[in-house]
Structures are given as structure tokens and as C-alpha cells.
Amino acid sequence: MHIDLNAFFATAETIIHPEYEGKPLVVGGIGRRGIVSTANYEARKYGIHSAMPTYKAKELCKDLIVVPGHFDLYAKLSDEFFKYVATYSPIIQVASIDECFVDMSEPLSKVKDAEAYLKELQLGLYNKTKLKCSIGIGPTKFLAKMASDMKKPMGITIIRKRDIARMIYPLPIEDMFGIGKKTSPVLRKLGITKIGDLITYDQVTLKHVLGRFYYTCMDWLNGKGSDKIETEEHDPKSIGTSRTFEHDTDNYEEIKLMIKWLAKDVSNRAKEENKLGTTVQVTIKTCDFRLHTKSVTYIRPTNDYNFILEQALKAYDKFKFNEPIRLVGVTLQNLKSKEETQFQMSLFNYQTYEEENKTKLIINDLNRKMKKDVFKRASEVKK
């Protein structure tokens, strides 16, 4: 099962502000440089979508409600969402703040009417949290993901392998998971307008256009692909979260807004686990599905939101290319329990540690002002 919360940020705002119900609303930055993070379904009717500048969204809808993000609220509701899903099956792979893959093999094997059972799950979530979701069922993650995208909001779709040609092939090429805004215009120029055209088109040319993704794509469309649910280990050495954008984006303000939420989620989860970390890693996935990572390591272990956010933005700024990205993730690494960290600190000369840390803070401040790494301690200079 792939279960996806519908317009999550916007729905969360409506939960605490019932007066927004039925009105066009976006969550995003306010001001000339602000961008839309999430648009509710009423706003989408005006052509408003994520990554759109907020001022343009207002031009499309003069009555548009614009609210800034409330990250604590989203974290709380996201946690309630995952805990609710776990009452149906504990085998969960969190894909991002508002979606997950779930192994439903055992629960569904015990019921006669699968769709009625899933409807009960869906309505139970709404009654408990007021969150709306779409559910997709399939033998692979790809098919489950495609199924959950088909009917929104509050849809339930089941796709079997024998249904692929009937249900997947006729869809527009843009609806294919993995085909982004950068690739779909190229495919359309070749005459590939529907997903099924990928099967019948000249495969040599297609391999050249899609690169390594070609083989993954063909596996998916032939009912193959991963069905493995990757659950987190009980005592994690890292805590991370990621989110796929609704549209591939190179908008720094949109990416920064997402990193803020992700850093908040990571901080909250680390505090719940009573963990502190010394490395913040940022992961991005480009539109050709390549993963890239950058990290920042520091001296003093922490789970503080503002510090994690600062390091995450610093890590993101290390990426040198400007192509659109489809996913961004933030991970706190090298975790230790708070008690273990306090014990280790007591073994060292605390005064020496504090002096070194102050020096590092001064150096970081100077480098930020210079906008590049000019200063460092002599001990850090390579011979």
C-alpha cells in the first residue's frame, strides 16, 4: 500500500482554522520572493500549484488565503498519521512527511472485501485526525504509488499486474512516476504522449533519452520492481526525513522552506529518541533519479532545530549545480544518547573544549561574512 495525505500542509491549516474550509488557500512565503509550498484543491482550480511565486498565485485568485508554514503542527499531525497506519500494519517505510509504503499482505489476506477494509482505514484516519488521504494498492511500490495518485482526494485504487496495460498505459506521459518536467517535453517531441508509448517506441532511442532510468522504467511497466518495505532499525545511528516536490524545482526559496520543515521534523524525532548528533547531511535527487549528498560535521552533539537548520542550509549551499531537483532530505547522523554524550564530555577537559568551540564559532562567523571558507584553525590546515 502507498498512502498519501492530500494537500497535507493546507489541510493542516484548515484543521486549526475551520473557517478556511472550502476556500482557496496556499501555504507558502509571504512577500515578493515568497513561493507556494502547498495549494489546496480549491486553489488548484485557479491553476495555482506548488513552486509558483505567491504574488502570481494572488493574481490568479484575488481571494486567496496565504498562510506561512506551522512546522510544529505538521510534525504533530504527521506523527499521528504514522501511528494510526501502524495499527493496521507495523511494517512501514516512511517516504516523506505525508506518505508511506506499508506491507498489507497479512491484513488484506484476512478480509473478504479489500476495498471496504481500506475505506474503513481511510475514514478512520479522517475521523481521528481530520486528515484526508488517498490509498493505492499494488504488488510493487511503483504500482502502489501510481494507484494512490489516480484518485484525489480520498481515493482508493487497486492495480494488479494484469491491469497495467489497461490502467497505466493510457495515462499522459507526465503522470508516470519518475518522468519529471525536464524529461516529459523531450519525450513529447519524440511523439511519446502516453505511458504506453514507452513500450512501443524505438528502444535504442529511448535508452539514449532516459539513460540508466530506462531499465528501471521498463521493469516497472512490466510489473517488476521493488516490493521491499525498508523499515527503520530500532536504535538508529541516524534520523532523517525527505520529501518529493510536486514539481521538479530549482527555486531556492521553495527548497529552503522544505529544508526548514525537514530540519524541524528531524529535531523533533531526535528529541523523542533522546538522541544527539554531530553531522547533518542533506540529500537531493535530481530529475534523472541521481542522488547527491553533502554534509557538515561539528564538535558539539545537538538536536537543536535552529542549529540543525543552519547546518543543513550550509550543506545545501555546497551543491554547485543549478539543475532542478525532485527530492530533498535532511539527516542527523552519528547519533548518541544524551546520557552517553554527557558521560564522554566529562572525560575531557571541559575548559579546553569550550575554548576550542568558541574559536570555531568565531571562524564560522567570519567565513559567513566573507561568504566563503577563508579562515580555519592551524590544526585543520593540511600539510
C-alpha positions in Angstrom: 0.0 0.0 0.0 1.0 3.6 -0.7 -0.9 6.0 1.4 -0.6 9.7 0.7 -2.1 12.6 2.7 -3.9 15.0 0.4 -2.6 18.6 0.3 -1.2 18.0 3.7 0.1 21.4 4.8 -3.1 23.2 3.5 -5.3 20.6 5.2 -3.4 21.0 8.5 -4.1 24.8 8.4 -7.8 24.1 7.8 -7.9 21.8 10.8 -6.9 24.6 13.2 -8.8 27.2 11.2 -12.2 25.6 10.2 -13.2 29.0 8.7 -10.8 28.2 5.8 -12.8 25.2 4.8 -13.9 25.3 1.2 -11.8 28.5 0.4 -8.8 28.7 -1.8 -5.7 28.5 0.4 -1.9 28.1 0.0 0.9 27.5 2.5 4.0 29.5 1.5 6.1 32.5 1.8 4.6 36.0 2.0 6.2 38.8 0.1 7.6 39.4 -3.4 10.1 36.4 -3.1 7.6 34.1 -1.4 6.6 30.8 -3.1 3.8 28.4 -2.8 4.7 25.2 -0.9 1.2 23.5 -1.0 -2.1 24.6 -2.6 -5.4 23.1 -1.5 -7.8 21.7 -4.1 -9.9 24.9 -4.2 -6.8 26.9 -5.1 -5.7 24.4 -7.7 -8.9 25.1 -9.6 -7.4 28.5 -10.4 -4.3 27.0 -11.8 -2.3 27.6 -8.7 0.4 25.0 -7.9 3.5 24.4 -5.7 6.7 26.3 -6.7 4.6 29.2 -8.1 5.5 32.7 -6.8 3.0 33.7 -4.2 2.3 37.1 -5.9 1.4 35.2 -9.2 -1.0 32.9 -7.2 -2.7 36.0 -5.8 -3.1 37.4 -9.3 -4.9 34.2 -10.3 -7.2 34.3 -7.3 -7.8 37.7 -5.5 -9.5 35.9 -2.6 -6.6 33.6 -2.0 -5.7 32.9 1.7 -1.9 32.7 2.2 -0.5 31.3 5.4 3.1 30.7 6.5 4.2 27.2 7.5 3.5 26.0 11.0 6.1 23.2 11.3 5.2 22.1 14.8 1.7 21.4 13.8 2.7 19.4 10.7 5.1 17.4 12.7 2.4 16.5 15.3 -0.1 15.5 12.6 2.4 13.6 10.7 3.3 11.6 13.8 -0.4 10.9 14.4 -0.7 9.7 10.8 2.1 7.2 11.0 1.0 5.9 14.4 -2.6 5.4 13.0 -1.3 3.5 10.0 0.8 1.3 12.3 -2.3 0.0 13.9 -3.2 -1.8 10.6 0.4 -2.9 9.8 3.6 -2.3 11.7 5.7 -2.8 8.5 6.0 0.8 7.3 8.5 2.6 5.2 8.2 6.4 5.7 8.7 8.0 2.3 8.2 11.6 3.5 6.3 13.7 6.0 2.9 12.9 4.4 3.3 9.5 2.7 4.5 5.9 3.3 4.6 2.4 1.9 3.0 -0.3 4.0 3.2 -4.1 3.8 -0.5 -5.0 3.8 -0.1 -8.6 2.8 -1.2 -10.1 6.1 -4.1 -7.7 6.9 -5.7 -8.0 3.4 -5.3 -11.8 3.4 -7.8 -11.9 6.2 -10.6 -9.9 4.7 -13.2 -10.7 2.0 -13.7 -7.1 0.7 -10.4 -5.4 0.4 -11.8 -2.1 -0.8 -14.3 -1.9 2.1 -11.5 -2.6 4.6 -9.3 0.2 3.1 -12.3 2.5 3.1 -12.6 1.8 6.8 -8.9 2.7 7.3 -9.3 5.9 5.3 -12.4 7.1 7.1 -11.0 6.1 10.5 -7.9 8.3 9.8 -10.2 11.2 8.8 -12.5 10.8 11.9 -9.5 10.7 14.2 -7.3 13.4 12.7 -9.4 15.2 10.0 -6.6 14.3 7.6 -7.7 13.2 4.1 -5.7 10.5 2.3 -5.5 8.6 -1.0 -4.7 4.9 -1.0 -3.0 2.8 -3.7 -2.6 -1.0 -3.6 -0.3 -2.9 -5.9 2.2 -5.8 -6.0 5.2 -3.3 -6.3 5.9 0.1 -4.8 5.7 1.7 -8.2 2.2 0.4 -8.9 1.0 1.3 -5.4 2.4 4.8 -5.9 0.8 5.2 -9.3 -2.5 3.9 -7.8 -2.6 6.4 -4.9 -2.1 9.3 -7.4 -5.1 8.3 -9.6 -7.9 9.5 -7.4 -7.5 12.5 -5.2 -8.7 13.4 -2.7 -9.9 10.4 -0.6 -9.5 7.9 -3.4 -8.8 4.1 -3.3 -7.3 2.4 -6.3 -6.1 -1.2 -6.7 -3.8 -2.1 -9.6 -2.8 -5.8 -10.3 -0.1 -6.8 -12.8 -2.8 -7.8 -15.3 -4.3 -4.2 -15.0 -1.1 -2.4 -16.1 -1.9 -2.2 -19.8 -5.5 -1.1 -19.1 -4.9 1.4 -16.3 -1.3 2.7 -16.7 -0.6 2.7 -20.5 -3.3 5.2 -21.5 -2.2 7.8 -18.9 -0.4 11.0 -20.1 3.4 10.6 -20.0 3.6 13.4 -17.3 1.7 11.1 -14.9 4.5 8.5 -15.0 6.3 8.5 -11.6 9.9 9.3 -12.4 9.2 11.3 -15.5 9.8 14.9 -14.5 9.1 18.3 -16.0 12.5 18.2 -17.7 12.0 14.8 -19.4 8.4 14.9 -20.4 8.7 17.7 -23.0 11.6 15.8 -24.6 9.5 12.6 -24.9 6.6 14.5 -26.3 8.8 16.0 -29.1 9.5 12.3 -30.0 5.8 11.6 -30.2 5.6 9.8 -26.8 2.5 11.3 -25.3 1.1 8.3 -23.3 2.9 6.0 -20.9 2.2 3.0 -23.1 4.2 4.7 -25.9 7.3 3.9 -24.0 6.7 0.2 -24.7 6.2 0.5 -28.4 8.7 3.3 -29.2 12.2 2.5 -30.7 14.0 1.2 -27.7 17.5 2.2 -28.8 16.5 5.8 -29.0 14.6 5.6 -25.7 17.7 4.2 -23.9 19.6 7.2 -25.1 17.0 9.6 -23.9 16.3 8.0 -20.5 19.8 6.8 -19.7 20.0 4.4 -16.7 16.4 5.1 -15.8 15.3 3.2 -19.0 15.9 -0.2 -17.3 14.0 0.8 -14.2 11.2 2.2 -16.3 10.8 -1.0 -18.3 10.8 -3.1 -15.2 8.1 -1.0 -13.7 5.9 -1.1 -16.8 6.3 -4.9 -16.9 5.1 -5.4 -13.3 8.6 -5.9 -11.9 10.4 -3.6 -9.5 10.9 -3.4 -5.7 8.2 -4.7 -3.3 10.6 -4.5 -0.2 9.4 -2.3 2.7 12.5 -0.8 4.3 11.7 -0.3 8.0 13.9 1.8 10.3 16.2 0.0 12.8 15.1 0.1 16.4 18.2 2.0 17.7 19.1 4.2 14.7 22.5 5.7 14.1 20.8 8.4 12.0 17.5 10.1 11.9 16.4 11.5 8.5 13.4 12.6 6.5 12.8 13.6 2.9 10.1 15.0 0.7 9.4 14.8 -3.0 8.3 18.1 -4.6 5.1 18.1 -6.5 7.1 19.6 -9.4 10.9 19.4 -10.1 12.2 22.7 -8.8 15.3 24.9 -8.7 13.6 27.6 -6.7 15.9 28.3 -3.8 13.1 29.8 -1.6 10.9 26.7 -2.1 13.8 24.3 -1.4 14.8 26.4 1.7 11.2 26.3 3.0 11.2 22.5 2.6 14.6 22.2 4.4 13.1 24.2 7.3 10.3 21.7 7.7 12.6 18.7 7.4 15.1 20.1 9.9 12.2 20.6 12.3 11.0 17.1 11.9 14.5 15.6 12.4 14.9 17.7 15.5 11.6 16.6 17.0 12.3 12.9 16.3 15.8 13.1 17.8 14.4 14.7 20.9 11.8 11.9 21.2 14.5 9.3 20.8 16.7 11.3 23.3 19.5 11.4 20.7 22.2 14.0 19.8 24.2 14.1 16.6 27.4 15.6 15.2 26.7 15.5 11.5 23.9 17.0 9.3 23.6 15.5 5.8 21.5 16.9 3.0 20.4 14.6 0.2 19.0 15.7 -3.1 17.6 13.7 -6.0 17.8 15.2 -9.5 15.2 14.7 -12.2 17.2 11.8 -13.6 17.0 10.0 -10.2 20.6 10.5 -9.3 21.3 11.0 -5.6 23.8 13.6 -4.3 24.8 14.2 -0.7 26.7 16.9 1.2 27.3 17.1 4.9 28.5 19.3 7.7 30.2 17.9 10.8 30.6 19.9 14.0 32.1 19.4 17.5 29.3 19.6 20.0 26.4 17.0 19.6 23.0 18.5 19.4 19.4 18.0 18.4 18.5 21.7 18.4 16.3 22.7 15.5 17.9 26.1 14.7 21.4 24.6 14.7 20.4 21.7 12.5 18.7 24.1 10.1 21.7 26.3 9.9 24.0 23.3 9.2 21.5 21.9 6.6 21.4 25.1 4.7 25.2 25.3 4.8 25.4 21.7 3.5 22.8 22.5 0.7 24.9 25.6 -0.3 27.8 23.2 -1.1 26.0 21.9 -4.2 27.4 23.6 -7.2 25.0 22.7 -10.0 21.7 24.5 -10.7 19.5 21.9 -12.3 16.0 21.2 -10.9 15.6 18.7 -8.1 12.7 16.4 -7.3 13.5 15.5 -3.7 15.4 16.9 -0.7 16.2 15.2 2.5 17.8 16.1 5.9 19.5 13.6 8.1 21.1 13.9 11.6 24.0 11.4 11.8 26.5 9.9 14.3 23.8 9.7 16.9 24.5 9.0 20.6 22.2 9.1 23.6 22.2 12.3 25.6 23.5 10.3 28.7 26.3 8.8 26.7 27.4 12.2 25.3 27.3 13.8 28.8 29.5 11.0 30.1 32.0 11.3 27.3 32.2 15.1 27.8 33.1 14.6 31.4 36.2 12.6 30.4 37.7 15.6 28.6 39.0 18.9 29.9 35.8 20.9 29.6 37.6 24.3 29.6 39.8 23.3 26.7 36.7 22.1 24.8 34.9 25.4 25.4 37.8 27.5 24.2 38.2 25.4 21.0 34.4 25.6 20.4 34.4 29.4 20.8 37.3 29.7 18.3 35.3 27.6 15.9 32.2 29.8 16.3 34.3 32.9 15.6 35.8 31.3 12.5 32.3 30.2 11.2 31.0 33.8 11.8 34.0 35.3 9.8 33.5 32.8 7.0 29.8 33.6 6.7 30.6 37.3 6.5 33.2 36.6 3.8 30.7 34.2 2.0 33.4 31.6 1.6 35.7 29.5 3.7 38.7 31.8 4.2 39.6 31.2 7.8 40.4 27.9 9.6 42.4 26.8 12.6 46.1 26.0 12.1 45.4 22.4 13.2 42.9 22.0 10.3 45.4 23.0 7.6 46.7 20.1 5.6 50.5 19.9 5.3 
